[in-house]
Amino acid sequence: MAARLSAAEIQTRLSQLSGWSLEGKTITTVKVFDGFPAAIAFVNQLVEPAEAAGHHPDISISYNKVTLSLSTHDAGGLTEKDFFLAARFDQIA
C-alpha cells in the first residue's frame, strides 16, 4: 500500500499542478472540451495510463465537461500515485 502524504507534501505537489484543487481527501479538476465527442475521446485516452498505474480516477461527464477526482482509497487519502496520474492526465488534455 502506498504511503499517505502529509498536508505539507500535498500542498507542495498541488502547487505543481494546474487546475487541480484539494477537496477533502481527493484532488479534483474539471476539463472542458468543444463538445461531447471530444470529452469522450479524452476519457478514452485515460484508460491506458490508469491501467498501467493500477490506479483509477473517479470520472463524471456532463456533455463537454469531464470532472476527474483522484484519491488512494486503500491508503485513506492522497499518495504519490494521485499526483503522478494527475500530471499524466494534464499531459493528455
Phi and psi in degrees as GROMACS dihedral restraints (atoms count N, CA, C in turn):
[ dihedral_restraints ]
;  ai    aj    ak    al  type     phi  dphi    fc
    3     4     5     6     1   -71.8    20    10
    4     5     6     7     1   147.2    20    10
    6     7     8     9     1   -79.5    20    10
    7     8     9    10     1   135.6    20    10
    9    10    11    12     1   -69.2    20    10
   10    11    12    13     1   141.7    20    10
   12    13    14    15     1   -82.9    20    10
   13    14    15    16     1   151.0    20    10
   15    16    17    18     1   -75.4    20    10
   16    17    18    19     1   166.4    20    10
   18    19    20    21     1   -58.5    20    10
   19    20    21    22     1   -40.6    20    10
   21    22    23    24     1   -66.1    20    10
   22    23    24    25     1   -41.7    20    10
   24    25    26    27     1   -64.6    20    10
   25    26    27    28     1   -39.5    20    10
   27    28    29    30     1   -62.2    20    10
   28    29    30    31     1   -46.1    20    10
   30    31    32    33     1   -63.1    20    10
   31    32    33    34     1   -40.0    20    10
   33    34    35    36     1   -62.1    20    10
   34    35    36    37     1   -48.5    20    10
   36    37    38    39     1   -68.7    20    10
   37    38    39    40     1   -36.7    20    10
   39    40    41    42     1   -64.2    20    10
   40    41    42    43     1   -34.8    20    10
   42    43    44    45     1   -68.3    20    10
   43    44    45    46     1   -16.1    20    10
   45    46    47    48     1   -90.4    20    10
   46    47    48    49     1    -5.3    20    10
   48    49    50    51     1  -106.8    20    10
   49    50    51    52     1   152.8    20    10
   51    52    53    54     1  -110.1    20    10
   52    53    54    55     1   124.9    20    10
   54    55    56    57     1    86.3    20    10
   55    56    57    58     1     6.6    20    10
   57    58    59    60     1  -102.8    20    10
   58    59    60    61     1   145.3    20    10
   60    61    62    63     1  -132.5    20    10
   61    62    63    64     1   156.3    20    10
   63    64    65    66     1   -89.8    20    10
   64    65    66    67     1   126.9    20    10
   66    67    68    69     1  -131.7    20    10
   67    68    69    70     1    95.2    20    10
   69    70    71    72     1    66.6    20    10
   70    71    72    73     1  -117.6    20    10
   72    73    74    75     1  -104.7    20    10
   73    74    75    76     1    22.6    20    10
   75    76    77    78     1  -132.5    20    10
   76    77    78    79     1   159.2    20    10
   78    79    80    81     1  -111.1    20    10
   79    80    81    82     1   141.4    20    10
   81    82    83    84     1  -137.6    20    10
   82    83    84    85     1   146.1    20    10
   84    85    86    87     1  -142.9    20    10
   85    86    87    88     1   158.0    20    10
   87    88    89    90     1  -122.3    20    10
   88    89    90    91     1   124.3    20    10
   90    91    92    93     1  -106.5    20    10
   91    92    93    94     1   133.2    20    10
   93    94    95    96     1  -113.2    20    10
   94    95    96    97     1   134.3    20    10
   96    97    98    99     1  -123.0    20    10
   97    98    99   100     1   173.5    20    10
   99   100   101   102     1   -67.2    20    10
  100   101   102   103     1   -24.9    20    10
  102   103   104   105     1  -174.9    20    10
  103   104   105   106     1  -178.0    20    10
  105   106   107   108     1   -59.8    20    10
  106   107   108   109     1   -46.6    20    10
  108   109   110   111     1   -58.1    20    10
  109   110   111   112     1   -39.5    20    10
  111   112   113   114     1   -68.3    20    10
  112   113   114   115     1   -37.1    20    10
  114   115   116   117     1   -63.7    20    10
  115   116   117   118     1   -44.3    20    10
  117   118   119   120     1   -67.0    20    10
  118   119   120   121     1   -39.0    20    10
  120   121   122   123     1   -60.5    20    10
  121   122   123   124     1   -41.2    20    10
  123   124   125   126     1   -61.8    20    10
  124   125   126   127     1   -48.1    20    10
  126   127   128   129     1   -59.2    20    10
  127   128   129   130     1   -40.9    20    10
  129   130   131   132     1   -61.3    20    10
  130   131   132   133     1   -31.8    20    10
  132   133   134   135     1   -73.0    20    10
  133   134   135   136     1   -14.3    20    10
  135   136   137   138     1   -81.7    20    10
  136   137   138   139     1   -17.7    20    10
  138   139   140   141     1   -60.1    20    10
  139   140   141   142     1   -52.4    20    10
  141   142   143   144     1   -61.0    20    10
  142   143   144   145     1   -51.6    20    10
  144   145   146   147     1   -64.5    20    10
  145   146   147   148     1   -34.1    20    10
  147   148   149   150     1   -67.0    20    10
  148   149   150   151     1   -44.3    20    10
  150   151   152   153     1   -64.0    20    10
  151   152   153   154     1   -42.9    20    10
  153   154   155   156     1   -61.9    20    10
  154   155   156   157     1   -35.9    20    10
  156   157   158   159     1   -83.5    20    10
  157   158   159   160     1   -12.4    20    10
  159   160   161   162     1    63.2    20    10
  160   161   162   163     1    33.7    20    10
  162   163   164   165     1  -145.5    20    10
  163   164   165   166     1   131.1    20    10
  165   166   167   168     1  -127.3    20    10
  166   167   168   169     1   136.5    20    10
  168   169   170   171     1   -80.4    20    10
  169   170   171   172     1   159.3    20    10
  171   172   173   174     1   -86.2    20    10
  172   173   174   175     1   131.7    20    10
  174   175   176   177     1  -125.6    20    10
  175   176   177   178     1   134.2    20    10
  177   178   179   180     1  -127.8    20    10
  178   179   180   181     1   130.6    20    10
  180   181   182   183     1  -117.5    20    10
  181   182   183   184     1   128.3    20    10
  183   184   185   186     1  -132.8    20    10
  184   185   186   187     1    95.1    20    10
  186   187   188   189     1    53.5    20    10
  187   188   189   190     1   -96.4    20    10
  189   190   191   192     1  -105.6    20    10
  190   191   192   193     1     9.3    20    10
  192   193   194   195     1  -114.4    20    10
  193   194   195   196     1   130.7    20    10
  195   196   197   198     1  -117.8    20    10
  196   197   198   199     1   119.6    20    10
  198   199   200   201     1  -101.1    20    10
  199   200   201   202     1   125.7    20    10
  201   202   203   204     1  -113.9    20    10
  202   203   204   205     1   134.3    20    10
  204   205   206   207     1  -129.6    20    10
  205   206   207   208     1   136.4    20    10
  207   208   209   210     1  -127.2    20    10
  208   209   210   211     1   136.9    20    10
  210   211   212   213     1  -161.5    20    10
  211   212   213   214     1   148.0    20    10
  213   214   215   216     1   -95.0    20    10
  214   215   216   217     1    95.3    20    10
  216   217   218   219     1   -59.3    20    10
  217   218   219   220     1   -41.4    20    10
  219   220   221   222     1   -70.8    20    10
  220   221   222   223     1   -17.1    20    10
  222   223   224   225     1   -94.0    20    10
  223   224   225   226     1   -11.6    20    10
  225   226   227   228     1    75.8    20    10
  226   227   228   229     1    25.8    20    10
  228   229   230   231     1   168.0    20    10
  229   230   231   232     1  -154.8    20    10
  231   232   233   234     1   -91.1    20    10
  232   233   234   235     1   138.9    20    10
  234   235   236   237     1  -132.3    20    10
  235   236   237   238     1   177.8    20    10
  237   238   239   240     1   -56.3    20    10
  238   239   240   241     1   -33.1    20    10
  240   241   242   243     1   -56.9    20    10
  241   242   243   244     1   -39.8    20    10
  243   244   245   246     1   -66.0    20    10
  244   245   246   247     1   -43.5    20    10
  246   247   248   249     1   -74.3    20    10
  247   248   249   250     1   -32.6    20    10
  249   250   251   252     1   -61.4    20    10
  250   251   252   253     1   -48.9    20    10
  252   253   254   255     1   -68.5    20    10
  253   254   255   256     1   -37.7    20    10
  255   256   257   258     1   -58.2    20    10
  256   257   258   259     1   -45.8    20    10
  258   259   260   261     1   -63.1    20    10
  259   260   261   262     1   -40.1    20    10
  261   262   263   264     1   -65.3    20    10
  262   263   264   265     1   -42.3    20    10
  264   265   266   267     1   -65.2    20    10
  265   266   267   268     1   -36.5    20    10
  267   268   269   270     1   -63.1    20    10
  268   269   270   271     1   -36.7    20    10
  270   271   272   273     1   -64.1    20    10
  271   272   273   274     1   -37.9    20    10
  273   274   275   276     1   -70.2    20    10
  274   275   276   277     1   -39.7    20    10
